[in-house]
Amino acid sequence: MSSLIFLLRLISCLLEILVYIIHVKMLIVIIFYSKIIGARYYRNDYGEDFLKNNILSPRDTTGHGTHTASTAAGNPVSMTSMLGLGHGTTRGGASSARIAVYKVCWSDSCQDVDILAAFDDAVIDGVDILSVSIGGSDASIHFMDAISVGSFHAMKKGILTVSAAGNLGPKSSSLTNFSPWAISVAASTMDRKFVTKVKLGDNKIYEGTSLNTFDLQGELWPIIYAGDAPNKEAGFDKDSSRNCSANSLDIKLVKGKILLCEDRIGPSEAYRVGAVGVLVQGQKSMDTACSYPLPGCHLHSKDAAKVHKYIHSTRNPVATIFKTYEANDTLAPMAASFSSRGPNNATPEILKPDLTAPGVDILASWSPIALISDIHGEKRKLEFNIVSGTSMSCPHVSGAAAYIKSFHPTWSPAAVRSALMTTAKQMSPDKNPDAEFAYGAGQIDPIKAMNPGLVYDANEEDYIRFLCGQGLNMSILLQITERIINCSEIGYLTARDLNYPSFAFKAPRSKHHLNGSFKRAVTNVGLPMSTYRAFVTAPKGLNISVIPNVLSFTSLGEKQTFTLTVNGKMKKSIGSASLIWDDGKYQVRSPIVVFDERAVNGKGANLYRIYCICIVIFNLLLYIIIIG
């Protein structure tokens, strides 16, 4: 009898455990499937050709949307990698947040009418943060593009828009999103980089970069220079085939060999002609790694030149390409070469980008129906992919903003932006010649941004007064604000006096004496009873003062005003300075950048190239010293 009772109790216990497991599994399924709580798509007009290349649904066919969404708010997933690269746990910046999808981009374009419709729907749906990894306009029209207008509508309802700065760097004044009521995010490197080695028949080894997951197992293959294999039947010669443009190479000469090309377009043509692998000569910065549909490596120009010399110095040149491995990038974080630079075209004295976040070689989720690259010959479809761009840095900040908003739900978009900017990790203008025009306030620090101490707040009326100060007429103001605005009644605000967490001063001429001031107000969100003192750093030749230089608060939410004055003469095209309000617990840092027309006309891009050359020379000298 006792055995029967024991058996019945055991069965009852097992049933309870089974029910618990079922409930847990159901909970996991509910949590997983409630991550995306809604998805819409927008297309104003389309024809038959459009339907051939697109799926008329919210589904992601390119991988871009999946990658950015999972970076912003994806669930933690362990043991992830891209075919072994970047192995670890991936998670979004705000992994407990939920995602609403608004698909506005297609194979041919992202249309303004669709973008505006999506913004308006998102506002009605009540989203908290809008993450927009879409290029805006690089024109000097004052905030008339769809993203600027849509983000203004969102700001009016207390919704912060985070946008990508653009991928047109290192050219100066190349920003594509720079609205002062939204965050513009630049891209920076991480302390992880991907390295691919190439070995020649003379046992020389060169290091480049790529995401090469193919394994030639160290086997040496014949290697040929693209200029030596022109497709003469199609009218190409050695000068026109060296870049490996489409249909420029002779299949009979290249098939079964490793190919050296002088341009990044080479991998597609290399695949077409049946090359075993491809080496791409670096003509730009090499801070990003790319996937190719065959073994490949992007080499520094100097190393590619040595490979070229080797090919023509022996009768039977051979080489091999090894699989990519991960290494530590000791120079990180640095502004990515592709990341768009300021000053912004509309209002140079509003510092943009606002800040920077990791945007180089980012591992995140990928659409299962999307190829991992758009290079001809690519057939791989993966759950995770590694890509680069300000599209990737943008959702890092979106996730951080959502995290802050979850603790401070009543904060305005400007307050959240201020918290992120004034707590960002300072970056060095010595390592980044474009200085604040490359990285804004610096690299985000989401944990510190939770408690910034002070915030620079602004509201709809401030931005309207700013637009009036920019000289916009009533018709344009109506399109942006959806209100009839009389500027003479509401008042005017200069760019310098918009309550922004940064300061930008444009000198009238190079090496010209300058003098100007900025008015600001800070709101206490730290300790109720607190006293902040101003600490200013400035380059030689500039005198920056703050009046008053001590701010005393007696309650939370209290506001205090101050004036910052810049006086002196510049020697360089860009001068980096900073203001820190310090109460002993909180350090509220604002970047100050003083510049002249040389910064606008591309001085920084040239300095960037000079800096990269200096780094190469330094590393070479260090190598010689170590070997010696």
Stockholm file with secondary structure:
# STOCKHOLM 1.0

chainA/1-628         MSSLIFLLRLISCLLEILVYIIHVKMLIVIIFYSKIIGARYYRNDYGEDFLKNNILSPRDTTGHGTHTASTAAGNPVSMTSMLGLGHGTTRGGASSARIAVYKVCWSDSCQDVDILAAFDDAVIDGVDILSVSIGGSDASIHFMDAISVGSFHAMKKGILTVSAAGNLGPKSSSLTNFSPWAISVAASTMDRKFVTKVKLGDNKIYEGTSLNTFDLQGELWPIIYAGDAPNKEAGFDKDSSRNCSANSLDIKLVKGKILLCEDRIGPSEAYRVGAVGVLVQGQKSMDTACSYPLPGCHLHSKDAAKVHKYIHSTRNPVATIFKTYEANDTLAPMAASFSSRGPNNATPEILKPDLTAPGVDILASWSPIALISDIHGEKRKLEFNIVSGTSMSCPHVSGAAAYIKSFHPTWSPAAVRSALMTTAKQMSPDKNPDAEFAYGAGQIDPIKAMNPGLVYDANEEDYIRFLCGQGLNMSILLQITERIINCSEIGYLTARDLNYPSFAFKAPRSKHHLNGSFKRAVTNVGLPMSTYRAFVTAPKGLNISVIPNVLSFTSLGEKQTFTLTVNGKMKKSIGSASLIWDDGKYQVRSPIVVFDERAVNGKGANLYRIYCICIVIFNLLLYIIIIG
#=GR chainA/1-628 SS CHHHHHHHHHHHHHHHHHHHHHHHHHHHHHHHHTSEEEEEECCSCCCHHHHHHCCSSSCCSSSHHHHHHHHHHCCCEEEEEETTEEEEEECCTTTTSCEEEEECBCSSCBCHHHHHHHHHHHHHHTCSEEEECSCCCCSCSSSCSHHHHHHHHHHHTTCEEEEECCSCTTSTTCCSCCCTTSEEEEEECCSEEEEEEEEETTSCEEEEBCCCCCCCTTCCEEEEEGGGSBCGGGTCCHHHHTTCCTTCBCHHHHTTSEEEESSTTHHHHHHHTTCSEEEEECCSCCCCCCCCSSSEEEECHHHHHHHHHHHTTSSSCEEEECCCEEEECTTCSCBCTTSCCCSCSSCTTSCCSCEEEECSSEEEECCTTSCSCCSTTCCCCCSEEEECSHHHHHHHHHHHHHHHHHHCTTCCHHHHHHHHHHTSBCCCTTTCTTTHHHHTTCBCCHHHHTCCSEECCCCHHHHHHHHHHTTCCHHHHHHHHSSCCCHHHHCCCCGGGSCCSSEEEECSSTTCEEEEEEEEEEEECSCSSEEEEEEEECCTTEEEEEESSEEEESSTTCEEEEEEEEEEECSSSEEEEEEEEECSSCEEEEEEEEECHHHHTTHHHHHHHHHHHHHHHHHHHHHHHHHC
#=GC SS_cons         CHHHHHHHHHHHHHHHHHHHHHHHHHHHHHHHHTSEEEEEECCSCCCHHHHHHCCSSSCCSSSHHHHHHHHHHCCCEEEEEETTEEEEEECCTTTTSCEEEEECBCSSCBCHHHHHHHHHHHHHHTCSEEEECSCCCCSCSSSCSHHHHHHHHHHHTTCEEEEECCSCTTSTTCCSCCCTTSEEEEEECCSEEEEEEEEETTSCEEEEBCCCCCCCTTCCEEEEEGGGSBCGGGTCCHHHHTTCCTTCBCHHHHTTSEEEESSTTHHHHHHHTTCSEEEEECCSCCCCCCCCSSSEEEECHHHHHHHHHHHTTSSSCEEEECCCEEEECTTCSCBCTTSCCCSCSSCTTSCCSCEEEECSSEEEECCTTSCSCCSTTCCCCCSEEEECSHHHHHHHHHHHHHHHHHHCTTCCHHHHHHHHHHTSBCCCTTTCTTTHHHHTTCBCCHHHHTCCSEECCCCHHHHHHHHHHTTCCHHHHHHHHSSCCCHHHHCCCCGGGSCCSSEEEECSSTTCEEEEEEEEEEEECSCSSEEEEEEEECCTTEEEEEESSEEEESSTTCEEEEEEEEEEECSSSEEEEEEEEECSSCEEEEEEEEECHHHHTTHHHHHHHHHHHHHHHHHHHHHHHHHC
//
